[in-house]
Amino acid sequence: MKQIAERLKERGILPWLDEWNLPPGRMAQQEIESILPNIKAAAIFVGPSGVGPWENVEMHAAVTQFVNRQLSVIPVLLPGVVTIPDLSLFLKEFKWVCFTEGVDDQKALDELEWGITGKNPQRKHYQ
């Protein structure tokens, strides 16, 4: 995730990542709870081992925010995941971004940027 976050920063997007934004001595859940009402998009990263119990709670909170205020929820398959895992039925309804070519997969980065900003960066290539 950190490498993908770095690629997003290079594109002018400022992602929230716990190791960058969580001060020592604070609980990640409290910080996430405080920023969730103010963000426009949430990416749910799924690795080869799936999601853990806390990530599952965060995922459900993001889906609730989608319903309540049209928050973009972007499920992201990290490298090494070959099929969509058995997760929340609600999460399966969203269009997934798949980093099948690794963290430098430009198509996946374009799709993730589009999901976050609402602007398709691929269109720049054709204009």
trRosetta pair geometry for C-beta under 8 A, 3 or more apart (Angstrom, degrees):
i j d omega theta_ij theta_ji phi_ij phi_ji
1 4 5.7 -58 -152 39 38 110
1 5 6.1 41 151 -22 71 106
1 17 6.9 162 131 -127 109 115
1 45 5.1 -50 -92 -87 114 176
1 78 7.3 -67 -61 -95 71 129
2 5 5.5 -53 -148 36 33 115
2 6 6.5 39 150 -24 64 101
2 17 6.5 104 -106 -169 68 154
2 19 6.9 -20 -96 50 117 135
3 6 5.5 -46 -150 30 34 115
3 7 6.7 35 150 -18 63 101
3 103 4.1 32 111 162 125 163
4 7 5.6 -51 -152 34 36 112
4 8 6.5 38 149 -20 66 102
4 45 7.8 167 47 -104 151 130
4 76 7.5 117 177 166 169 152
4 78 8.0 -113 -30 -113 139 89
4 99 7.1 -94 -88 -79 125 152
4 103 5.3 -121 -64 -148 74 100
4 109 7.5 -165 -146 -100 82 88
4 112 7.3 -55 -176 136 117 177
5 8 5.6 -51 -149 35 34 113
5 9 6.5 39 151 -22 64 101
5 15 4.5 -118 -135 65 92 139
5 17 4.8 8 -120 -55 166 140
5 20 7.4 -159 148 -10 148 142
6 9 5.7 -51 -152 32 33 113
6 10 6.7 37 149 -21 63 102
7 10 5.6 -50 -155 31 35 116
7 11 6.8 27 148 -13 63 107
7 103 6.7 -177 -21 158 137 91
7 104 7.0 178 -93 -108 139 54
7 109 5.4 -90 141 -120 134 133
8 11 5.6 -62 -154 41 37 109
8 13 4.2 -67 173 75 95 115
8 14 7.9 -171 126 -61 105 10
8 15 5.1 65 87 -26 147 117
8 109 7.5 -158 -74 -151 66 95
8 112 7.1 -86 -88 118 109 124
8 113 7.1 173 -124 -85 83 84
8 116 7.5 62 -143 7 126 168
9 12 7.7 76 -174 -53 33 10
9 13 6.7 -98 -79 70 30 61
9 14 6.6 57 -109 -103 78 50
9 15 7.1 -92 -55 17 81 89
11 109 7.2 168 -42 167 147 112
11 113 5.7 -87 144 -102 157 132
11 121 7.5 -59 -155 -84 129 159
13 113 6.4 -152 -34 -121 144 83
13 116 5.8 53 -140 114 143 152
13 117 7.0 -111 -93 -54 116 108
15 43 7.7 -33 -133 23 124 127
16 20 7.6 -157 -161 73 40 108
16 21 5.2 -47 -154 19 78 161
16 35 6.1 135 -108 133 170 163
16 39 7.2 -90 1 -92 132 136
17 20 4.4 62 69 18 95 110
17 21 6.3 127 61 6 46 100
18 21 6.5 -80 -123 56 21 82
18 22 4.4 3 -165 -11 71 131
18 28 5.2 -11 -123 -120 131 116
18 31 7.5 127 -118 78 81 142
19 22 7.0 -20 -73 34 19 102
21 31 7.1 154 121 170 100 141
22 26 5.7 -147 -172 76 81 111
22 28 5.7 -29 -113 -97 149 75
22 31 5.5 -149 -110 13 87 169
23 26 4.9 72 66 -1 82 125
26 30 6.4 -117 180 68 91 118
26 31 5.8 76 140 -49 128 114
27 30 4.5 81 73 6 99 105
27 31 7.0 -175 90 -7 52 85
28 31 5.8 -61 -151 40 34 110
28 32 6.0 31 156 -18 71 109
28 54 7.6 66 87 163 124 146
29 32 5.8 -54 -143 39 30 110
29 33 6.1 33 156 -21 64 108
29 54 6.8 -110 -76 -154 107 116
29 57 7.8 1 -124 98 115 136
29 58 8.0 -131 -117 -72 76 98
30 33 5.6 -54 -146 37 29 114
30 34 6.4 26 155 -19 64 107
31 34 5.8 -58 -150 36 30 108
31 35 6.4 11 159 -6 66 109
32 35 6.2 -65 -143 44 30 97
32 36 6.0 46 159 -44 67 103
32 58 6.1 -48 160 -118 155 113
32 61 7.8 105 136 84 113 153
33 36 6.0 -38 -139 10 25 119
33 61 7.7 -90 -102 -160 71 159
34 37 7.9 -64 179 24 29 97
35 38 5.7 -80 -163 49 54 104
35 39 5.9 51 149 -36 89 108
36 39 6.2 -56 -140 22 31 109
36 42 7.4 11 -131 -78 84 134
36 61 6.2 -47 -143 142 161 121
36 62 7.3 -125 -142 -88 115 65
36 65 6.1 -135 168 -68 104 150
37 65 7.5 -151 -97 -121 47 121
39 42 6.3 93 106 -64 137 81
39 71 7.0 58 94 -140 84 116
40 71 7.0 -176 -174 -135 28 70
40 72 6.5 25 143 19 70 103
40 116 7.3 93 92 -173 101 62
41 71 6.8 160 -102 -178 30 76
41 72 3.9 -20 -113 69 89 109
41 73 7.6 -176 -159 -72 64 26
41 74 6.3 20 -179 -7 109 114
41 115 6.3 130 -152 134 141 80
41 116 4.4 -157 64 -127 160 59
41 117 8.0 -63 -14 -39 148 32
42 62 4.1 -128 87 -132 153 128
42 65 7.1 88 -5 67 137 136
42 71 6.1 27 1 155 103 121
42 72 7.2 169 26 89 57 61
42 73 5.5 -11 67 -113 95 66
42 74 7.1 178 90 26 44 75
43 74 4.6 -31 -107 75 71 104
43 75 7.8 140 -163 -103 59 11
43 76 5.1 18 -177 -14 106 128
43 97 7.8 -42 -138 39 109 131
43 112 6.7 22 -105 -150 137 107
43 115 7.5 102 -89 103 92 131
43 116 7.4 -33 -50 -76 108 103
44 51 7.5 -28 177 -86 100 143
44 55 7.6 120 -155 177 88 100
44 58 7.6 164 -114 109 93 98
44 59 5.1 68 -128 -112 136 95
44 62 6.4 -163 -62 58 110 157
44 73 6.6 19 -14 -177 113 90
44 74 7.0 175 19 83 71 47
44 75 4.9 -29 67 -107 106 60
44 76 6.6 165 76 19 47 77
44 91 6.6 -76 75 -140 161 128
45 76 4.9 -28 -103 73 61 109
45 78 5.8 50 -174 -49 97 110
46 50 6.4 -24 -158 -145 93 37
46 51 5.9 -63 -112 -49 79 94
46 75 6.5 7 -7 -172 120 93
46 76 6.7 166 19 81 74 52
46 77 5.6 -32 70 -106 101 56
46 78 6.6 -160 83 4 44 87
46 81 6.2 73 112 -94 92 167
46 85 6.0 -153 177 22 136 121
46 87 7.1 -95 -104 -52 142 146
47 50 7.2 -48 67 21 64 15
47 78 4.6 -17 -100 47 67 136
47 80 6.8 17 -169 73 74 119
47 81 6.5 -163 -171 -50 26 115
48 78 7.4 -86 -25 79 67 104
48 80 4.3 -55 -58 126 117 117
48 81 5.5 -154 -84 -73 55 72
50 85 5.0 -178 -105 171 89 168
50 87 7.3 168 -153 -78 98 97
51 55 3.9 -128 -172 100 104 126
51 56 5.4 140 114 -62 118 71
51 59 6.5 40 158 -31 170 138
51 87 6.8 59 16 -115 121 120
52 55 4.9 92 51 13 71 105
52 56 6.9 -121 102 -12 37 90
53 56 5.5 -52 -151 28 30 117
53 57 6.9 30 152 -17 62 100
54 57 5.6 -50 -155 32 39 111
54 58 6.4 38 148 -17 68 105
55 58 5.4 -52 -147 39 37 114
55 59 6.2 45 150 -27 67 102
56 59 5.6 -48 -148 31 30 116
56 60 6.7 28 154 -16 62 103
56 88 7.8 144 -153 -44 82 107
57 60 5.9 -56 -153 36 32 109
57 61 6.4 33 150 -20 65 106
58 61 5.6 -54 -148 36 33 113
58 62 6.4 35 153 -21 66 104
59 62 5.8 -54 -151 34 30 111
59 63 6.6 29 152 -17 64 104
59 87 7.3 -86 161 180 162 126
59 88 6.3 -179 130 -3 125 137
59 91 6.1 -18 177 -76 121 137
60 63 5.7 -51 -148 36 34 112
60 64 6.5 39 151 -21 64 103
60 88 6.8 163 -83 -88 78 152
61 64 5.6 -53 -152 34 33 114
61 65 6.5 34 150 -18 65 104
62 65 5.5 -53 -150 36 35 112
62 66 6.6 45 147 -27 64 98
62 71 6.5 -125 -166 110 70 135
62 73 4.9 125 143 -113 110 112
63 66 5.3 -43 -153 25 37 119
63 67 6.8 35 150 -16 63 100
63 73 6.0 32 -87 -87 56 170
63 88 6.8 -116 -40 126 158 157
63 90 4.9 77 -155 120 148 138
63 91 6.5 -93 -75 -69 128 75
64 67 5.8 -54 -155 36 35 109
64 68 6.1 22 153 -11 69 113
65 68 5.7 -59 -135 46 33 105
65 69 5.9 -38 -175 43 70 98
65 71 4.0 13 126 11 103 146
65 73 7.7 134 72 -64 94 108
66 69 7.8 -98 -134 60 9 56
66 70 6.7 21 -163 -137 51 21
66 71 4.8 -93 -80 62 52 82
66 72 7.4 77 -110 -106 95 9
66 73 4.8 -55 -67 -16 131 119
68 71 7.8 18 61 -4 80 103
72 115 5.6 164 163 173 134 78
72 116 6.9 -174 88 -106 143 30
72 118 7.6 -152 -55 -67 148 84
73 91 7.3 -106 139 -121 130 74
73 94 5.5 -107 94 -89 94 159
74 94 6.9 -152 -113 155 30 135
74 95 7.9 -27 -131 81 72 75
74 96 8.0 115 -177 -134 63 35
74 97 5.9 17 173 -2 107 118
74 112 6.4 119 153 -132 152 69
74 115 4.1 92 -92 146 136 151
74 116 7.1 -61 -9 -59 152 70
75 84 7.9 50 134 -136 143 107
75 87 7.9 167 -129 65 137 154
75 91 5.5 103 -74 178 132 100
75 94 5.4 134 -1 83 103 119
75 96 4.7 -48 88 -110 103 81
75 97 7.2 170 90 24 52 70
76 96 7.2 155 -94 -166 25 75
76 97 4.8 -18 -111 69 76 101
76 98 7.8 173 -160 -82 52 29
76 99 6.9 34 179 -15 95 105
76 112 6.6 34 -102 -102 123 116
77 81 4.3 -128 -170 81 101 131
77 84 7.0 -99 -75 -96 130 64
77 96 6.0 38 -15 173 103 124
77 97 7.2 -166 24 92 71 50
77 98 4.5 -1 55 -118 118 72
77 99 6.4 -160 93 27 67 72
77 100 7.7 24 99 -60 117 71
78 81 5.8 88 60 -2 61 115
78 99 5.8 -12 -141 52 34 124
79 99 5.2 -70 -52 112 72 104
79 100 7.2 120 -113 -134 67 18
79 101 7.9 -81 -101 79 105 21
79 102 5.1 25 -88 -109 142 45
79 103 6.5 -79 -20 -41 124 70
81 84 8.0 61 155 -93 117 31
81 85 7.1 -73 -153 -33 121 100
81 98 7.7 -127 84 -140 102 90
84 87 7.6 -91 166 15 87 103
84 92 6.7 106 151 -122 140 89
84 96 6.4 -139 -97 -53 117 163
87 91 5.0 -40 112 67 121 136
87 92 6.7 161 68 -52 87 87
88 91 4.2 88 67 2 101 104
88 92 7.0 -160 94 -11 57 82
89 92 5.8 -52 -157 27 35 117
89 93 7.5 43 148 -29 61 98
90 93 5.9 -49 -168 15 40 116
91 94 6.1 -49 -167 20 47 110
95 115 7.7 -154 81 -94 105 120
97 108 5.4 111 174 -158 96 83
97 111 4.7 170 -117 106 105 120
97 112 4.9 91 -162 -70 170 82
97 115 6.6 -108 -46 -7 128 146
98 108 6.2 -111 81 -106 41 118
99 102 6.4 -62 164 117 98 10
99 103 6.0 18 -172 -92 142 42
99 105 5.0 172 -145 27 67 134
99 108 4.6 145 -92 149 62 170
100 105 6.6 100 53 -102 55 157
100 108 7.4 163 18 -56 66 133
101 104 7.3 -82 117 77 97 67
101 105 3.7 127 61 -97 101 105
101 107 7.6 83 19 36 134 103
101 108 7.1 -173 38 -4 95 121
102 105 5.8 148 62 -38 53 90
104 109 7.7 -26 -164 -32 31 132
105 108 3.9 44 101 20 117 115
105 109 6.4 160 88 -15 61 85
106 109 5.5 -55 -142 40 33 112
106 110 6.2 39 155 -23 66 103
107 110 5.7 -52 -150 34 29 113
107 111 6.5 28 152 -17 63 105
107 122 8.0 34 -130 -86 65 124
108 111 5.6 -53 -147 37 33 111
108 112 6.3 33 154 -19 66 105
109 112 5.6 -52 -143 38 32 111
109 113 6.2 35 155 -20 64 105
110 113 5.7 -55 -148 37 29 112
110 114 6.3 33 152 -21 64 107
110 120 7.5 42 169 -169 99 65
110 121 4.9 -131 -139 66 86 106
110 122 5.0 75 175 -53 143 91
111 114 5.5 -52 -148 35 32 115
111 115 6.4 32 153 -19 64 104
112 115 5.7 -53 -149 36 32 112
112 116 6.3 27 154 -16 65 108
113 116 5.8 -61 -147 40 30 108
113 117 5.8 -7 169 11 70 115
113 119 7.7 -48 139 76 93 77
113 121 5.1 14 95 -11 139 128
114 117 6.7 -68 -127 53 20 86
114 118 7.2 40 -177 -133 54 6
114 119 6.6 -119 -122 85 61 34
114 120 4.7 26 -115 -103 121 57
114 121 6.4 -125 -61 6 84 77
114 122 7.5 -22 -61 3 131 95
119 123 7.9 -98 173 34 76 124
120 123 4.7 85 94 -15 102 106
121 124 5.7 -29 -172 10 58 117
121 125 8.0 61 140 -18 66 94
122 125 5.7 -45 -169 23 52 116
122 126 7.3 29 145 -6 72 107
123 126 6.0 -70 -155 43 42 101
123 127 6.2 39 154 -28 76 111
124 127 6.2 -60 -141 29 30 109
